[in-house]
Amino acid sequence: MNVGYYPGCSLESTAKEFDLSFRAICKSYGIDLVDIPDWNCCGASPAHQLSEELAFALPYRNLLKAEEGGLKTVVSPCPSCYSHLLHTHKTVGERPELGDRLTEMVGSTYQESIGSKHLLDFVFRDIGVERIRESAGKPLKELRVVSYYGCLTRLPGVDIDDAENPTMMDEIISALGAVPLDWSHKTECCGASLSITRTDIGLRLATEILEAAKGVKADCIAVVCPLCQSNLDMRQPDVEKKYNRSYKLPLLYLTQLIGLTLGIGFKDLGLDKLVVDPVPLLRTKGVL
């Protein structure tokens, strides 16, 4: 099975472990990820502040490159990347004049043939919960996990799961043999976009999420967004210092948890790249 892949900038840098673990589990499931040839940054948050045309032109070029590469569907691990590709695809179809302008800018015409999927949607529907359950040779028994969807998986136009009470990640975690916990902050914003401009607000929002996870006695937090993971993982020592609290909550990508049940190696899943060391927890639970 071949599927198009758009890693985006985060997975080439701060979220390399997300890329490593997704590629690793796909290989285990016999899925061949084909990168968009010569892909570029999608523009993420800042491009639209400079120019509407630039904000569309960047993902537009990626869609063109995907077509040129013979791809039909493109999976994006980053919710922001996924949203940009999806939004551009839809808007070009609704606004022909924009499509004409983008063709002029980029030098070629997008034929509107690319289907976009977020990684969570792909794992849940294309790999499938039952296949994940059946292939979990090393179930995550007794591991208490809260699923953190964040806000980017619920952007306007993104229709992956129920916007107010998503459950797809919880179902996958249950299939892995772990215990998915119900909690209050599964869709709250972590403040990643404010981590530099308003660090005080970002730390407060992160604290509220960590407190909520601790409140239900979670062992770790599962994520599917590189911004959420880096913010709650890297900022956790700052939160502990500012508020004089101790959390030590590992922030694990869903793909890393799946990889552990498949028996994929620690470093192959990028678990050694996390700020909050997951080794003590995973050894205590008998996962490692």
HELIX and SHEET records of a PDB file:
HELIX    1   1 SER A   10  GLU A   12  5                                   3    
HELIX    2   2 LYS A   16  SER A   28  1                                  13    
HELIX    3   3 ALA A   47  LEU A   50  1                                   4    
HELIX    4   4 GLU A   52  GLU A   68  1                                  17    
HELIX    5   5 PRO A   79  GLU A   94  1                                  16    
HELIX    6   6 PRO A   96  VAL A  106  1                                  11    
HELIX    7   7 LEU A  119  ASP A  121  1                                   3    
HELIX    8   8 PHE A  122  GLY A  128  3                                   7    
HELIX    9   9 VAL A  129  SER A  135  1                                   7    
HELIX   10  10 LEU A  152  ARG A  154  5                                   3    
HELIX   11  11 MET A  168  ALA A  175  1                                   8    
HELIX   12  12 ALA A  192  LEU A  194  5                                   3    
HELIX   13  13 THR A  199  GLY A  215  1                                  17    
HELIX   14  14 PRO A  226  MET A  234  1                                   9    
HELIX   15  15 GLN A  236  TYR A  243  1                                   8    
HELIX   16  16 LEU A  254  THR A  261  1                                   8    
HELIX   17  17 LYS A  267  LEU A  269  5                                   3    
HELIX   18  18 LEU A  271  LYS A  273  5                                   3    
HELIX   19  19 VAL A  279  THR A  284  1                                   6    
SHEET    1   A 4 ASP A  32  ASP A  35  0                                        
SHEET    2   A 4 ASN A   2  TYR A   5  1                                        
SHEET    3   A 4 THR A  73  SER A  76  1                                        
SHEET    4   A 4 GLY A 115  HIS A 118  1                                        
SHEET    1   B 4 VAL A 179  PRO A 180  0                                        
SHEET    2   B 4 ARG A 144  TYR A 148  1                                        
SHEET    3   B 4 CYS A 220  VAL A 223  1                                        
SHEET    4   B 4 LEU A 251  TYR A 253  1                                        
END                                                                             
